[in-house]
Amino acid sequence: MLWVALVLALAYSLPFGSLPPVIEMITLGTVAICAILASRSNVTGHFLMPTLLLTILILAAGVLRKSQYTRSVYTGDTLLTAVRMKGELMVDEVLKRKEQSITLRCTSISLCSMDTSAEPVCLSDKFILIQIRLPDSLLFFPGDRFIAEGWVSALSPPPNPHAFDLRQYYHTLGIRHRLNTNGSQVIPLSQVGISLMRFPAMWQFKLSSIVHHYTSTEVAQLTNALVWGDRSDMDQEVIDAFALSGAMHVLSVSGMHVAIIYSILYLLLGQPGRGTYKKRITRLTIYIFAISLYVVLTGASAAVVRAGWMIVLFITGKAMGWNTQTWNILGFSACVMLWVDPFVLHNIGFQLSYLAMAGLLLCTRPVSRLMSFKNKLLQWAWEVTAVSIAAQIFILPLLLSYFHQFPLTFALSSLVAAPAGYLIIFGALLNVMLSIFDLTLFWPILDKAGAAFILSMKWLAELNPLMQYAMPRLTAYSLMLFPLLYTISLMYSWRRARQLAWLCGAVTILSLFAHRTIQWNRDEFIIYHTYNGILADIIMDGQCYTIRDTSVTPTAEKFAAHGYRSYRDIIRILPTENNMEWQTPRGTIKDHAVTLPTAGILFYSPSAYLMDSKARYTHVVVLDCTDHKKVITDLKNIHPEIVILPAHLRGYGKYAISSFAEKAGIAVHDINQQGYYRLWL
């Protein structure tokens, strides 16, 4: 089953979307022919031929399934421009719930353009992203229907290089358009649509409200995320603390959480395979019902569905007396999830979940055997550490590729997270049940335990050194193959696998060295796209001098620039403020003016600019356009080669400056329309 899942994943990785009908018929014929040939008696006695035929069958079936699924989700063309639309929508999933905004995945029932003077444009995609600003008292659950109006547009590509691609993330949810609206333009309807997730979502919201009532804000956010999978209102500070300490998996309901639920059921119900056949079936039914209920309650994410599938299959095998193989269980759960939703393959949660599980199954025993202790406490600590190391082995390349950082304190955080997670999950379940009888005695204990857990994660996060290194694709693949081949060599005493493992290790080091050498020998000036102000980097000799307006928050700066700085392997960022001067081997940075041998860059503000007849500026970055007449007058005197308009500029002033520059023969780069601006030095 694992082999089938891997071949199916390979089919979904091929760059095919919705296939033409002729190609689909050919693919379907390939499936039928391979199925007939693989079942013939003169073929089944061999090994290579049926394996090849089955591989082609699975690849063709996977491509066909992806094509049909894509056509069912994306039923129309992508919008080329923003269109104001109005129509009826049904909530499919609440993605994020904040005081200032609500983000929903909705099913489009009837959503068409409001312009009556032209031919109506209707959105035919199955799902759409709805972002409601200032929702006030609006509260949504799956199945709720409402009428909304606003601007509908296709999800845009990232405006900055190597930035987080929202299109790829929402593609895993079957979304490629979004509607932006205000709470005043949303009219809830009384009728409710059919949704299997409605009552679990309402139950989740009710449980989260109970926890919020009896605990502090941070502890409630932690408890609701850890126990019910409700992360809709989490503060970024808490998320960063767990991410930087290496315990982010605690906030994402996954195998650890389902295993804790299983252990609680195990204490209450006993072994799945104990007793008579009737007792085993009764016990199995309760096990499956409780675990399935928890999976649905927590939102049925890829990680928790995988864990739920595996545990249900495991206890079913134990109850029926079957010899269940863990790799087959893992492969079967992956096959089911991939077949139901082919887009889930590209979901980062799905990838991390299965890679971590593969690391646990493959590497836990070899790692744990490296050391042993007579002291029981030390042995337990080492076993927990070995499990944590095994889980991180295969997800390390993925974390560095996506997030450009890896927490070095993951082993310490696992020692804290395992008992703390069990305590909070068990404590929350116990307190919620006791609250039904108005017993609130143990809520303060849970609140103090949760506060201590958060404090420990913040302390561990501060111990981590700043890491933002790039992981090229070749490096990621070779690094992932290294532990896999080395473990196989240990398990099967295969000398050639060990040699290949060391070869992969050498490729990893050499590719990293080559990447860094290339990047550090490319000096540049780059202005990022950000709505909160101006943010620019001057990268020279492996160092980064950043020029930023005070309105740029640290979070906005990280979101805009982190991906590219990590790709360039920047190890030192030097912030420049007003009246701060930096003398570099290539030029001078002073008062937001950059003087280089090949270019002069002025960060221009009409209220602060004083004419300097000796200065020669080839590039002018306009910071303020409210007094556009003065800006135009100064541009006449400076006469640069190019005028750069940051994304935060708005209104008529921006249009007037752009029109003047074009008439004067000055190039214009509008970052809001064209994305970031880069100048090689």
C-alpha positions in Angstrom: 0.0 0.0 0.0 2.9 2.3 0.6 4.2 1.7 -2.9 0.7 2.4 -4.3 0.5 5.6 -2.4 4.0 6.7 -3.6 3.1 6.0 -7.2 -0.3 7.8 -6.8 1.6 10.8 -5.3 3.9 10.8 -8.3 0.9 10.9 -10.6 -0.5 13.9 -8.8 2.9 15.6 -9.0 2.9 15.6 -12.8 2.1 19.1 -14.3 -1.4 18.1 -15.5 -4.6 19.8 -14.6 -7.9 19.3 -16.5 -7.1 17.1 -19.5 -8.9 17.4 -22.9 -11.6 14.7 -23.5 -9.5 12.9 -26.1 -6.5 12.6 -23.7 -8.9 11.4 -20.9 -10.2 8.6 -23.2 -6.7 7.5 -24.0 -5.8 7.5 -20.3 -8.9 5.5 -19.5 -8.0 3.0 -22.2 -4.5 2.7 -20.8 -5.9 1.9 -17.3 -8.2 -0.8 -18.8 -5.4 -2.4 -20.9 -2.9 -2.5 -18.0 -5.6 -4.0 -15.7 -6.4 -6.7 -18.2 -2.7 -7.5 -19.0 -1.7 -7.5 -15.3 -4.3 -10.1 -14.5 -3.4 -12.6 -17.2 -2.0 -15.9 -16.0 1.1 -15.8 -18.2 2.1 -12.5 -16.6 1.3 -12.9 -12.9 4.0 -15.6 -12.5 6.7 -13.0 -13.1 7.7 -10.1 -10.9 8.9 -7.3 -13.2 6.1 -7.2 -15.8 3.1 -7.0 -13.4 4.9 -4.4 -11.3 5.5 -2.3 -14.4 1.9 -2.7 -15.6 0.5 -1.9 -12.2 2.7 1.2 -12.0 1.4 2.5 -15.3 -2.1 1.7 -14.3 -1.8 3.7 -11.0 -0.1 6.6 -12.8 -2.8 6.7 -15.5 -5.6 6.4 -12.9 -4.0 9.1 -10.8 -3.7 11.5 -13.7 -7.4 10.7 -14.7 -8.6 11.3 -11.1 -6.7 14.6 -10.8 -8.2 15.8 -14.1 -11.7 14.9 -13.1 -11.3 16.5 -9.7 -9.8 19.7 -11.1 -12.7 20.0 -13.5 -15.3 19.5 -10.7 -13.6 22.3 -8.6 -12.5 24.7 -11.2 -15.5 24.8 -13.6 -14.8 28.1 -15.3 -12.0 30.4 -16.4 -9.8 32.5 -14.1 -10.8 36.2 -13.8 -8.3 38.5 -15.5 -9.5 41.7 -13.7 -11.3 42.5 -10.5 -15.1 42.4 -10.9 -17.7 43.7 -8.5 -20.1 40.9 -7.8 -23.1 40.1 -5.6 -24.7 36.8 -4.9 -25.6 34.0 -2.4 -22.9 31.9 -0.7 -22.8 29.0 1.7 -20.1 28.6 4.3 -18.0 25.5 3.9 -15.2 26.2 6.5 -14.3 29.0 8.8 -10.5 29.5 8.2 -9.8 32.5 10.5 -11.9 34.4 13.0 -10.5 37.8 14.3 -12.1 40.9 15.8 -11.3 42.9 12.7 -11.9 40.3 10.0 -13.3 36.8 9.2 -11.9 34.6 6.5 -14.2 31.9 5.1 -14.1 29.2 2.4 -17.5 29.3 0.8 -19.4 27.4 -1.9 -20.6 29.8 -4.6 -24.3 29.3 -5.2 -25.0 32.4 -7.3 -22.3 35.0 -7.6 -22.5 37.4 -10.7 -21.3 40.8 -11.7 -23.4 43.9 -10.7 -22.7 45.9 -13.9 -26.1 45.8 -15.7 -24.7 47.7 -18.7 -22.5 44.8 -19.8 -22.9 41.1 -20.2 -23.1 39.5 -16.7 -20.0 37.7 -15.5 -20.7 34.8 -13.1 -18.2 32.9 -11.0 -18.6 29.1 -11.6 -15.8 27.8 -9.4 -17.0 25.5 -6.7 -15.2 27.3 -3.8 -14.3 30.9 -3.2 -12.4 32.7 -0.4 -14.4 35.3 1.4 -12.7 38.0 3.5 -15.0 40.1 5.6 -13.6 43.3 7.2 -15.2 44.7 10.3 -17.6 41.8 10.8 -19.1 43.3 14.1 -21.4 40.6 15.5 -21.4 38.3 12.5 -20.9 34.7 13.4 -20.6 31.9 10.8 -20.6 28.1 10.9 -20.5 25.6 8.0 -23.8 25.5 6.2 -24.8 29.1 6.9 -26.0 31.0 3.9 -25.6 34.8 3.2 -25.7 37.3 0.5 -22.6 39.4 0.0 -21.3 42.0 -2.5 -17.7 43.1 -3.1 -14.8 42.9 -5.5 -13.9 39.4 -6.8 -10.4 38.8 -8.2 -8.1 36.0 -8.8 -5.5 35.3 -6.1 -2.4 37.2 -7.2 1.2 35.8 -7.2 3.5 36.9 -4.4 4.7 40.4 -5.1 8.2 39.8 -3.6 10.7 37.2 -4.6 10.6 33.8 -2.7 7.7 35.1 -0.6 5.0 32.9 0.7 2.7 32.0 -2.2 -0.9 32.2 -1.1 -2.1 30.8 -4.4 -0.4 27.5 -3.7 -1.8 27.3 -0.2 -5.4 28.0 -1.2 -5.0 25.7 -4.2 -4.9 22.9 -1.7 -8.3 24.0 -0.6 -9.7 24.3 -4.2 -9.7 28.1 -4.2 -8.4 30.4 -6.8 -10.6 33.5 -6.4 -11.5 35.7 -3.4 -14.2 38.3 -2.6 -13.3 41.2 -0.3 -16.3 42.8 1.4 -17.3 44.6 4.6 -19.6 43.4 7.4 -22.2 46.0 6.3 -22.5 44.4 2.9 -23.2 40.9 4.2 -26.8 39.9 4.7 -27.2 36.5 6.6 -30.1 34.3 5.4 -32.3 32.2 7.7 -32.0 29.0 5.6 -29.2 26.6 6.4 -27.5 24.3 3.8 -26.5 20.7 4.4 -23.0 20.4 5.8 -21.5 17.5 7.8 -19.1 19.8 9.6 -21.8 22.2 10.9 -22.6 20.6 14.2 -18.9 19.7 15.0 -18.0 23.3 14.2 -20.7 24.6 16.5 -19.6 22.2 19.2 -16.0 23.2 18.8 -17.0 26.9 19.1 -19.0 26.2 22.2 -16.2 24.3 23.9 -13.7 27.1 22.9 -16.1 29.6 24.5 -16.2 27.6 27.8 -12.3 27.5 27.9 -12.2 31.3 27.2 -14.6 31.9 30.0 -12.5 30.1 32.7 -8.9 30.7 31.6 -6.7 33.6 30.6 -6.5 34.7 26.9 -3.2 33.0 26.0 -4.0 29.8 27.9 -7.4 29.6 26.2 -5.8 30.1 22.8 -3.3 27.3 23.6 -5.9 24.9 25.0 -8.4 25.4 22.1 -5.7 24.9 19.5 -4.2 21.9 21.3 -7.4 20.1 22.3 -10.1 21.1 19.8 -7.9 22.3 16.9 -9.4 25.8 17.0 -6.6 28.2 16.0 -8.9 30.8 14.5 -8.0 33.5 17.2 -4.4 32.7 18.1 -2.0 35.6 18.7 1.1 35.7 16.6 3.3 35.9 19.7 2.2 32.5 20.9 2.5 31.0 17.5 6.1 32.3 17.1 7.1 31.0 20.5 6.0 27.5 19.7 7.4 27.7 16.1 10.9 29.0 17.2 11.1 26.5 20.1 10.4 23.5 17.8 7.0 22.6 19.3 4.8 23.9 16.5 3.3 20.4 16.1 1.6 20.9 19.5 -0.6 23.6 18.1 -1.5 21.6 15.0 -3.7 18.6 16.0 -1.9 15.5 14.6 -0.8 12.1 15.6 0.4 13.1 19.1 -3.0 14.4 20.0 -4.9 11.4 18.6 -2.4 9.1 20.4 -3.2 10.9 23.7 -7.0 10.4 23.1 -6.3 6.8 22.3 -4.3 6.4 25.5 -7.2 7.9 27.6 -9.6 5.5 25.9 -7.2 2.6 26.5 -7.2 3.4 30.2 -11.0 3.5 30.3 -11.8 0.6 27.9 -8.7 -1.7 28.0 -6.9 -3.5 25.3 -8.7 -3.7 21.9 -8.0 -7.4 21.5 -9.0 -8.6 25.0 -12.1 -10.6 25.8 -14.7 -12.5 23.8 -15.6 -11.6 20.3 -18.8 -9.7 21.4 -16.8 -7.7 23.9 -14.1 -6.9 21.3 -16.6 -5.7 18.8 -18.4 -3.5 21.4 -15.1 -2.1 22.5 -13.9 -1.5 18.9 -17.2 0.3 18.1 -16.7 2.7 21.1 -13.0 3.2 20.1 -13.9 4.0 16.4 -16.8 6.3 17.4 -14.8 8.3 19.9 -11.7 8.7 17.7 -13.9 9.6 14.6 -15.8 12.1 16.7 -12.5 13.7 17.8 -11.1 13.8 14.2 -14.3 15.5 12.9 -14.4 17.9 15.9 -10.8 19.1 15.3 -11.6 20.1 11.7 -10.4 16.9 10.0 -7.1 18.3 8.9 -4.7 16.1 6.9 -2.5 15.2 9.9 -5.4 14.3 12.2 -7.2 12.3 9.5 -4.0 10.4 8.9 -3.5 9.7 12.6 -7.2 8.8 13.0 -7.1 6.4 10.0 -4.0 4.7 11.3 -5.2 4.2 14.8 -8.6 3.0 13.7 -7.0 0.4 11.3 -4.6 -0.6 14.0 -7.2 -1.3 16.7 -9.4 -3.0 14.1 -6.6 -5.4 13.4 -6.0 -6.0 17.1 -9.7 -6.6 17.8 -10.0 -9.0 14.9 -6.7 -10.8 15.6 -5.0 -9.7 12.4 -1.3 -9.0 12.0 -1.4 -5.4 10.8 1.7 -4.0 9.2 2.3 -0.3 10.1 3.7 0.6 6.7 0.6 -0.8 5.0 -1.6 1.2 7.3 0.4 4.3 6.6 0.1 3.7 2.8 -3.6 2.8 2.9 -4.4 6.1 4.8 -2.4 8.1 2.3 -4.1 6.3 -0.7 -7.6 7.1 0.7 -6.7 10.8 1.4 -5.1 11.3 -2.0 -7.9 9.7 -3.9 -10.6 11.7 -2.1 -8.7 15.0 -2.6 -5.8 15.0 -5.0 -5.0 18.6 -4.0 -4.0 17.6 -0.5 -0.7 16.3 -1.8 0.6 19.9 -2.0 -0.6 20.7 1.5 2.3 21.4 3.8 0.5 19.8 6.7 0.0 16.6 4.7 3.6 16.5 3.7 5.0 17.1 7.2 2.6 14.6 8.8 3.6 11.7 6.5 7.3 12.5 6.4 7.4 12.7 10.2 5.5 9.4 10.5 7.9 7.8 8.1 10.8 9.0 10.2 9.3 7.6 13.3 8.7 4.2 11.7 12.1 4.0 10.0 14.5 5.7 12.4 13.2 5.5 15.9 14.7 2.2 16.8 18.2 2.9 15.2 18.4 6.3 17.0 17.2 5.0 20.4 19.8 2.2 20.3 22.7 4.7 20.0 22.6 5.2 23.8 21.1 3.6 26.8 21.0 4.6 30.5 20.4 2.5 33.7 18.6 5.4 35.3 14.9 5.1 34.3 14.4 8.9 34.2 17.4 9.4 31.9 16.3 6.5 29.7 12.8 7.9 29.4 14.2 11.3 28.5 16.5 9.7 25.8 13.6 7.7 24.4 11.5 10.9 24.0 14.5 12.6 22.5 15.1 9.7 20.1 11.4 9.9 19.0 11.7 13.6 18.4 15.0 13.2 16.4 13.4 10.5 14.3 10.4 12.6 13.5 12.6 15.6 12.5 14.9 13.6 10.2 12.8 13.7 7.1 11.0 17.0 7.7 14.2 18.9 8.2 14.7 19.6 4.4 11.1 20.5 4.1 11.2 23.0 6.9 14.3 24.6 5.6 12.9 24.7 2.1 9.5 26.3 3.1 10.4 28.3 6.2 14.3 28.7 6.0 14.7 28.0 9.7 15.0 25.0 11.9 14.7 25.1 15.8 17.7 23.6 17.5 15.8 23.2 20.7 13.3 20.7 19.3 14.6 17.9 21.6 14.2 20.1 24.7 10.8 21.3 23.6 9.7 17.7 23.0 10.6 16.8 26.6 8.3 19.6 27.8 5.6 19.2 25.2 4.9 15.5 25.7 3.8 15.6 29.3 2.4 19.1 29.1 0.3 18.3 26.1 -1.1 15.2 27.8 -1.9 17.2 31.0 -3.6 20.0 29.1 -5.7 17.7 26.9 -6.7 15.5 29.8 -7.3 18.6 32.0 -9.4 20.4 29.4 -11.6 17.3 28.8 -12.1 16.8 32.5 -12.9 20.4 33.3 -15.4 20.7 30.4 -17.2 17.6 31.7 -17.2 18.9 35.3 -18.5 22.3 34.1 -21.7 20.6 33.0 -22.3 20.0 36.8 -21.1 23.6 37.7 -17.8 22.3 39.1 -15.0 24.7 38.3 -12.5 23.8 41.0 -9.7 22.6 38.6 -9.8 25.4 36.0 -7.2 27.5 37.9 -4.8 24.5 37.9 -5.2 24.2 34.1 -4.7 27.9 33.7 -1.4 27.9 35.6 -0.2 24.7 33.8 -1.0 26.3 30.4 0.8 29.6 31.4 3.9 27.7 32.5 3.9 25.7 29.2 3.7 28.9 27.2 6.4 30.6 29.3 8.7 27.6 28.8 8.2 27.7 25.1 9.0 31.4 25.0 12.2 30.8 27.0 13.3 28.0 24.6 12.5 30.1 21.6 14.9 32.8 22.9 17.7 30.2 23.1 17.5 29.5 19.4 20.1 31.3 17.3 18.8 33.3 14.3 18.7 30.9 11.3 17.5 31.8 7.9 19.4 29.7 5.4 18.3 28.7 2.0 17.7 25.1 1.0 17.9 24.6 -2.8 15.9 21.7 -4.3 18.9 19.5 -5.0 20.2 20.0 -1.4 16.8 19.2 0.0 16.5 15.9 -2.0 20.0 14.8 -1.2 19.6 15.6 2.5 16.4 13.6 2.6 18.0 10.6 0.9 21.0 10.6 3.2 19.3 9.3 6.4 17.0 7.0 4.3 19.9 5.2 2.6 22.0 5.1 5.8 19.2 3.6 7.8 18.6 1.0 5.1 22.3 0.1 5.2 22.1 -0.5 8.9 18.9 -2.5 8.8 19.9 -4.8 5.9 23.8 -4.6 6.1 23.8 -3.2 2.6 27.2 -1.7 2.0 26.3 0.0 -1.3 23.5 1.9 0.4 25.9 3.3 2.9 28.2 4.5 0.1 25.3 6.1 -1.6 24.3 7.8 1.7 27.7 9.3 2.0 27.6 10.5 -1.6 24.2 12.2 -0.9 25.9 13.9 2.2 28.7 15.2 0.0 26.2 16.5 -2.6 24.3 18.3 0.2 27.5 20.1 1.4 28.8 20.9 -2.0 25.4 22.2 -3.3 25.0 24.4 -0.2 28.6 25.7 -0.7 28.0 26.5 -4.3 24.7 28.2 -3.6 26.2 30.5 -0.9 29.2 31.3 -3.1 27.0 32.3 -6.0 24.6 34.4 -3.8 27.3 36.2 -1.9 29.0 37.4 -5.1 25.8 39.1 -6.4 25.4 42.7 -5.0 22.0 44.3 -5.4 19.5 46.9 -4.3 15.9 45.8 -3.9 12.7 47.5 -2.8 10.0 45.2 -1.5 6.3 45.4 -2.0 4.6 46.3 1.3 1.5 48.3 2.1 2.8 49.5 5.4 5.6 51.8 4.1 9.0 51.6 2.4 11.3 48.6 2.9 14.5 48.3 0.9 17.7 46.2 1.2 21.2 46.9 -0.1 23.0 43.6 -0.2 26.8 43.7 -0.4 29.4 41.1 0.5 27.0 38.8 2.3 25.7 41.7 4.5 22.3 43.4 4.3 21.8 47.1 4.9 18.0 47.6 5.3 16.3 50.9 4.9 12.8 51.0 6.3 10.2 53.5 7.1 9.1 53.6 10.8 5.5 52.5 9.8 6.8 49.1 8.7 6.1 46.6 11.6 8.5 43.8 12.3 5.8 41.3 11.3 5.2 43.1 7.9 9.0 43.3 7.4 9.4 39.6 8.0 6.5 38.6 5.7 7.8 40.8 2.9 11.6 40.2 3.1 12.2 37.0 5.0 11.9 34.6 2.1 14.3 36.5 -0.1 16.9 37.3 2.6 16.9 33.6 3.5 17.4 32.7 -0.2 20.3 35.0 -0.3 21.7 33.5 2.9 22.0 36.9 4.6 23.7 36.4 8.0 23.7 40.0 9.2 21.1 42.7 8.8 22.1 46.2 9.6 19.1 48.6 10.0 19.6 52.2 8.8 17.6 55.1 10.3 17.7 58.8 9.7 21.0 60.6 10.5 22.8 57.2 10.4 25.7 56.8 8.0 27.2 53.6 6.7 30.4 53.5 4.8 30.8 50.4 2.7 33.5 49.3 0.2 31.1 50.1 -2.6 29.5 53.4 -1.5 27.8 55.4 1.2 24.4 55.2 2.9 23.4 58.4 4.6 20.1 60.1 5.4 18.2 57.7 3.2 20.4 58.5 0.2 22.6 55.8 -1.3 25.6 56.8 -3.3 27.2 54.0 -5.3 29.7 54.0 -8.3 27.0 52.9 -10.7 23.9 54.6 -9.2 22.6 57.3 -6.9 19.4 56.4 -5.1 17.3 59.0 -3.3 14.5 58.2 -0.9 12.5 61.4 -1.5 10.0 63.1 0.7 8.8 66.6 -0.3 8.9 67.9 3.2 12.4 66.9 3.9 14.2 67.2 0.6 16.8 70.0 0.1 18.3 70.5 -3.3 22.0 69.4 -3.6 23.5 70.6 -6.8 26.5 68.2 -6.4 24.4 65.1 -6.0 23.5 63.0 -9.0 20.5 60.7 -8.4 19.7 58.1 -11.1 16.8 56.6 -9.0 14.2 58.5 -7.0 12.0 56.6 -4.6 8.9 58.8 -3.8 7.8 58.3 -0.2 5.0 60.9 -0.1 2.8 62.2 -2.9 0.3 64.4 -1.0 2.1 67.6 -2.3 2.5 66.2 -5.8 3.2 69.6 -7.3 6.4 70.0 -5.3 7.3 66.4 -6.2 7.0 67.2 -9.9 9.0 70.4 -9.5 11.8 68.6 -7.7 11.8 65.8 -10.3 12.3 68.4 -13.0 15.4 69.6 -11.2 16.8 66.1 -10.4 15.7 64.5 -13.7 16.5 60.9 -12.7 16.5 57.9 -15.0 13.7 56.2 -13.2 11.0 57.1 -10.6 10.0 54.3 -8.2 6.5 54.5 -6.7 6.1 52.3 -3.5 3.0 50.2 -2.9 1.7 52.5 -0.2 1.2 55.5 -2.4 -2.5 56.2 -3.3 -4.7 58.8 -4.9 -4.5 61.5 -7.6 -0.9 62.5 -6.6 0.4 59.2 -7.6 -1.3 59.4 -11.0 0.0 63.0 -11.6 3.6 62.0 -10.8 3.4 59.0 -13.0 1.9 61.0 -15.9 4.6 63.7 -15.6 7.4 61.2 -15.6 6.1 59.4 -18.7 5.8 62.7 -20.6 9.3 63.8 -19.4 10.8 60.6 -20.7 11.5 59.2 -17.2 10.9 55.6 -16.6 8.3 54.7 -13.9 8.2 51.5 -11.8 4.9 51.2 -9.8 5.6 48.5 -7.2 1.9 48.1 -6.5 1.3 47.0 -10.1 4.7 45.5 -11.1 5.9 44.1 -7.9 9.3 44.6 -6.2 12.1 46.6 -7.9 15.6 45.2 -8.1 18.8 46.8 -9.3 22.0 44.7 -9.7 25.0 46.7 -8.5 
